[in-house]
Amino acid sequence: PIPLVPNVAARYQQNDYSAQAPLLDSLRLGQVVYSAGQNIWQSQKYQSYDVTAYYELLDNPLLSVDLGLTARQLRITSELNTSVVKNSADLSVLLPMLYLDTEVGVWGTDTVVFAKGNYSRYQSDLNYDWQAGIAWRFIDIAMFQAYLRAGWQYNKLAISDRDHLDMQANGSGGFIGLYLDF
């Protein structure tokens, strides 16, 4: 049978970064230009809300493949402060993205190796993120599963001329999380 109604997944992620360091290159935020070598306090807050509609192309204990579309509401607040000037800018954008999720089960265990990601490219904008790692299912009852996941994630954000801002950011690192499927 061919399903007409897709599965739906929701995700919220927040990342906060802050540091005090000299700038390597000059930077402009709003009407303020910061010179290379100038010591500034930087703070960025990234929030993303994802809603994904996807189909399970394969779904069995050894191999699972999901394909779909994600609508990501991205909100970013950037602050740059010196001893004299305080400045901030906000960006809010809706990104349509392709979605892919794969899992390979480890035979005879409640463990899977996974890779999942989102990708979007439009004009000069390029945005993607992926996660890869291992997951252990510790609850498996009718219509509910809970996993402990750990692995590595990477994201790239390059947005041009949205809310009069250009934004470029890359991030990567390890993660651990709880994944609920019902």
C-alpha positions as CSV (number, residue, x, y, z in Angstrom):
1,P,0.0,0.0,0.0
2,I,1.1,3.6,-0.7
3,P,0.5,5.9,2.4
4,L,-1.1,9.2,1.6
5,V,-0.6,10.8,5.0
6,P,3.1,11.3,6.0
7,N,4.5,10.8,9.5
8,V,5.3,14.0,11.4
9,A,8.3,14.8,13.6
10,A,8.9,17.9,15.7
11,R,12.3,19.1,17.0
12,Y,13.5,22.1,19.0
13,Q,17.2,23.0,19.4
14,Q,18.9,25.9,21.1
15,N,22.6,26.7,21.0
16,D,24.1,29.6,22.9
17,Y,27.7,30.8,22.2
18,S,29.7,33.6,23.9
19,A,33.3,34.6,24.0
20,Q,35.6,37.5,24.5
21,A,38.3,37.8,21.9
22,P,40.0,40.1,19.4
23,L,38.5,40.0,15.9
24,L,40.6,38.5,13.2
25,D,38.9,40.5,10.4
26,S,36.8,43.7,10.4
27,L,33.1,43.1,10.9
28,R,29.9,45.2,10.4
29,L,26.8,44.7,12.5
30,G,24.0,47.2,11.7
31,Q,25.7,50.6,11.4
32,V,28.7,49.8,13.6
33,V,32.0,48.7,12.1
34,Y,34.4,46.7,14.3
35,S,38.0,46.8,13.4
36,A,40.3,43.8,13.1
37,G,42.2,43.3,16.3
38,Q,39.5,45.0,18.4
39,N,38.7,43.1,21.6
40,I,34.9,42.4,21.7
41,W,32.4,40.4,23.7
42,Q,30.4,38.2,21.3
43,S,27.2,36.4,22.0
44,Q,25.0,34.4,19.7
45,K,21.7,32.6,20.5
46,Y,20.4,30.1,17.9
47,Q,16.9,28.7,18.2
48,S,15.4,26.4,15.6
49,Y,11.9,24.9,15.5
50,D,11.5,22.0,13.0
51,V,8.4,20.3,11.7
52,T,9.1,17.4,9.3
53,A,6.7,15.5,7.2
54,Y,8.3,12.2,6.1
55,Y,7.6,8.8,4.6
56,E,9.2,5.6,5.8
57,L,10.6,4.1,2.6
58,L,12.1,1.1,4.5
59,D,11.1,0.2,8.1
60,N,12.4,-3.1,9.5
61,P,14.7,-4.0,12.4
62,L,17.9,-4.1,10.2
63,L,17.4,-1.1,8.0
64,S,15.2,2.0,8.2
65,V,15.2,4.8,5.6
66,D,13.0,7.9,6.0
67,L,12.7,10.7,3.4
68,G,10.7,14.0,3.7
69,L,10.6,17.8,3.9
70,T,11.4,20.0,6.9
71,A,10.1,23.5,7.6
72,R,12.6,25.1,10.0
73,Q,11.9,28.4,11.8
74,L,15.3,29.8,12.6
75,R,15.8,32.7,15.1
76,I,19.2,34.1,15.7
77,T,20.2,37.0,18.1
78,S,23.8,38.3,17.8
79,E,25.4,40.7,20.2
80,L,28.7,42.4,19.9
81,N,29.9,44.6,22.7
82,T,33.0,46.6,23.4
83,S,33.8,48.8,26.4
84,V,32.1,51.7,24.5
85,V,29.5,50.3,22.1
86,K,26.8,47.7,22.6
87,N,25.1,46.4,19.4
88,S,22.7,43.6,18.5
89,A,20.8,42.2,15.5
90,D,18.0,39.7,15.1
91,L,17.3,37.3,12.3
92,S,14.2,35.3,11.8
93,V,13.8,33.1,8.7
94,L,11.7,30.1,7.6
95,L,13.8,27.5,5.7
96,P,12.4,24.6,3.6
97,M,14.8,21.6,3.8
98,L,15.1,18.1,2.5
99,Y,15.2,15.4,5.2
100,L,16.8,12.0,5.3
101,D,17.1,9.6,8.2
102,T,18.7,6.2,8.1
103,E,19.2,3.5,10.8
104,V,21.1,0.2,10.6
105,G,20.2,-2.2,13.4
106,V,22.9,-4.2,15.2
107,W,21.6,-7.8,14.9
108,G,20.3,-9.3,18.2
109,T,20.6,-6.1,20.2
110,D,18.5,-2.9,20.9
111,T,21.3,-0.8,19.3
112,V,21.3,1.0,16.0
113,V,23.8,3.1,14.1
114,F,22.2,6.1,12.6
115,A,22.8,9.1,10.3
116,K,20.2,11.8,9.7
117,G,20.3,15.3,8.2
118,N,18.6,18.3,6.6
119,Y,19.7,20.2,3.5
120,S,18.6,23.4,1.8
121,R,20.1,25.4,-1.0
122,Y,18.5,28.5,-2.6
123,Q,20.3,31.1,-4.6
124,S,23.4,32.0,-2.4
125,D,21.9,30.4,0.8
126,L,23.3,27.0,1.8
127,N,22.1,25.4,5.0
128,Y,22.5,21.9,6.3
129,D,23.0,19.8,9.4
130,W,23.7,16.2,10.1
131,Q,24.0,13.8,13.0
132,A,25.6,10.4,13.1
133,G,26.1,8.1,16.0
134,I,24.8,5.2,17.9
135,A,21.5,4.7,19.8
136,W,20.4,2.3,22.4
137,R,16.6,1.5,22.8
138,F,15.8,1.2,26.5
139,I,12.0,1.3,26.2
140,D,10.1,-0.7,23.6
141,I,6.4,-1.0,24.2
142,A,3.4,-0.8,21.9
143,M,3.4,2.6,20.1
144,F,6.2,4.0,22.2
145,Q,10.0,3.7,22.1
146,A,12.7,5.6,23.9
147,Y,16.4,5.8,22.8
148,L,19.5,7.2,24.3
149,R,21.5,8.7,21.5
150,A,25.1,9.8,21.3
151,G,27.3,10.9,18.4
152,W,28.6,13.8,16.4
153,Q,26.8,16.6,14.7
154,Y,27.7,19.3,12.2
155,N,25.8,22.3,10.9
156,K,26.4,25.0,8.3
157,L,24.4,28.1,8.0
158,A,24.9,30.7,5.2
159,I,22.1,33.1,4.7
160,S,22.3,36.3,2.5
161,D,20.3,39.4,2.8
162,R,17.5,38.3,5.1
163,D,16.3,40.9,7.5
164,H,19.1,43.1,6.1
165,L,21.7,40.6,7.5
166,D,24.2,38.2,6.1
167,M,24.9,35.3,8.4
168,Q,27.5,32.6,8.2
169,A,28.1,30.0,10.9
170,N,29.5,26.5,11.3
171,G,29.3,24.3,14.3
172,S,30.3,20.8,15.2
173,G,30.7,18.7,18.2
174,G,29.6,15.7,20.2
175,F,26.1,15.3,21.5
176,I,24.0,13.0,23.8
177,G,20.3,13.1,23.8
178,L,17.0,11.4,24.5
179,Y,14.9,10.4,21.5
180,L,11.2,9.6,21.9
181,D,9.2,7.8,19.2
182,F,5.4,7.5,19.6
